[in-house]
Amino acid sequence: RHKGFDRGVDAFARLKREGLLNKVKWLIVGGGKELPALRAWIADAGLEGEIFPIGPRETPIPYMKECDVFFLPSRYEGKPMAVTEAMMMGLAPVVTEYASAREQIRDGIDGVVLPNTDEGLYRGLKNLLAKPEVIYEMKKRVAETDYGNEKEIALFDAMLEKIV
């Protein structure tokens, strides 16, 4: 349950009851051992038309190309590579505050770091849905930023050449 899918489903259910999920879909790639429970939570909440757990895929890239946001409602994380990969694909990350969230994301600039509580997650999503233009501005900034590490690798290689 550390990935927070359950509380993501709960937040979506609240937002749907308020009529705020008109054009919002959540595609979940992966899911691991939680996948059967996740599917049950979605069905119980009546969100089969809004949340789509497609299970593991060899590569999520084709799916990511169709998205605007990378949503990670985790209760805890270290430094998830998936966030950086999503940004490299041009997605604005919307995540709960985990240990390195503010190192990976410039909150409000190229992504959003939500409070790591059920209520914080719900309120943060509700705020974003009220101002969808914020997402498009963040996506624009993400597209303008290089999230690769090629420059660091080249610098490291240059330093090695000087030593050797």
C-alpha positions in Angstrom: 0.0 0.0 0.0 3.0 2.3 0.0 2.3 3.4 -3.6 -0.9 5.1 -2.3 -3.2 3.8 -5.0 -6.0 3.4 -2.4 -5.9 7.0 -1.4 -5.6 8.1 -5.0 -8.8 6.2 -5.7 -10.5 7.7 -2.6 -9.5 11.2 -3.8 -10.8 10.5 -7.3 -14.1 9.2 -5.8 -14.6 12.4 -3.9 -13.7 14.5 -6.9 -16.2 12.5 -9.1 -19.0 13.0 -6.5 -18.3 16.8 -6.8 -18.5 16.6 -10.6 -14.8 17.5 -11.1 -13.6 14.5 -13.1 -15.3 15.3 -16.4 -12.1 15.1 -18.6 -9.7 13.4 -16.2 -8.5 9.8 -16.7 -5.8 8.1 -14.6 -3.9 5.3 -16.4 -1.9 3.1 -14.0 0.9 1.2 -15.6 2.3 -1.5 -13.3 0.6 -2.1 -9.9 2.5 -5.2 -8.8 1.0 -7.2 -6.0 -1.6 -4.5 -5.4 -3.2 -4.8 -8.8 -6.1 -7.1 -7.8 -6.9 -5.0 -4.8 -6.5 -1.8 -6.9 -9.1 -3.1 -9.4 -11.5 -3.9 -6.6 -11.1 -0.4 -5.0 -11.8 1.1 -8.4 -14.9 -1.0 -8.9 -16.2 -0.4 -5.4 -15.8 3.4 -6.0 -17.5 3.2 -9.4 -14.5 4.6 -11.2 -14.1 2.1 -14.0 -14.6 5.0 -16.5 -11.9 7.2 -14.9 -9.1 4.9 -13.6 -7.5 2.3 -15.8 -5.0 -0.1 -14.2 -3.5 -1.8 -17.2 -0.9 -3.7 -15.3 2.8 -4.1 -16.1 4.1 -3.2 -19.5 7.6 -3.7 -21.0 7.8 0.0 -21.6 5.4 2.7 -20.4 6.6 5.2 -23.1 3.7 4.8 -25.6 1.2 5.4 -22.8 3.1 8.3 -21.3 3.0 10.1 -24.7 -0.8 10.3 -24.4 -0.7 11.9 -20.9 -0.3 15.4 -19.5 0.6 14.5 -15.9 2.5 11.8 -14.0 0.6 11.1 -10.8 2.3 9.5 -7.9 0.2 9.3 -4.7 2.9 7.3 -2.7 3.1 7.3 1.1 6.9 7.0 0.8 9.5 6.9 -1.8 13.3 7.3 -2.0 14.0 9.0 -5.3 11.8 7.4 -7.8 13.3 7.2 -11.3 9.9 7.1 -12.8 9.4 10.8 -11.9 12.5 11.8 -13.8 11.6 9.5 -16.7 8.2 11.1 -16.8 9.7 14.6 -16.9 12.1 13.5 -19.7 8.9 12.5 -21.6 7.4 15.9 -21.1 4.9 15.1 -18.3 4.4 17.4 -15.3 4.7 15.3 -12.1 2.0 15.6 -9.4 3.4 13.8 -6.4 2.9 13.5 -2.7 5.8 14.8 -0.6 8.3 11.9 -0.3 12.0 12.2 0.9 13.5 13.7 -2.3 10.4 15.2 -3.9 11.6 18.8 -3.7 15.0 17.7 -5.0 13.4 16.3 -8.2 10.6 18.8 -8.7 10.5 22.6 -8.5 7.1 22.8 -6.8 4.7 24.9 -8.8 7.2 25.4 -11.6 7.7 22.0 -13.3 5.5 19.9 -11.1 3.5 19.9 -7.9 4.4 18.4 -4.6 1.2 17.7 -2.6 1.1 17.2 1.2 1.5 13.6 2.0 -1.9 13.1 3.6 -5.2 11.8 2.2 -6.7 15.3 2.6 -3.7 17.0 1.1 -3.8 14.8 -1.9 -7.5 15.4 -2.4 -7.2 19.2 -1.9 -4.2 19.4 -4.2 -5.9 17.6 -7.0 -9.0 19.7 -6.6 -6.9 22.9 -6.8 -5.3 21.6 -10.0 -8.6 20.7 -11.6 -9.9 24.2 -10.8 -6.9 25.7 -12.7 -6.0 23.3 -15.6 -3.9 26.1 -17.2 -1.3 25.6 -14.4 -0.7 22.0 -15.7 -0.1 23.3 -19.2 2.3 26.0 -18.0 4.3 23.3 -16.0 4.3 21.0 -19.1 5.8 23.9 -21.1 8.6 24.4 -18.5 9.2 20.6 -18.3 9.6 20.6 -22.1 12.2 23.4 -21.9 14.3 21.6 -19.3 17.0 18.9 -19.9 16.5 16.2 -17.4 19.2 13.9 -18.8 22.6 13.4 -17.3 24.6 13.6 -20.5 26.4 16.9 -19.4 27.4 15.3 -16.1 28.7 12.2 -17.9 30.7 14.3 -20.3 32.2 16.4 -17.4 33.1 13.2 -15.6 34.8 11.7 -18.7 36.8 14.9 -19.2 38.0 14.8 -15.6 39.0 11.2 -16.0 41.0 12.0 -19.2 42.9 14.7 -17.3 43.8 12.2 -14.5 44.8 9.4 -16.8 
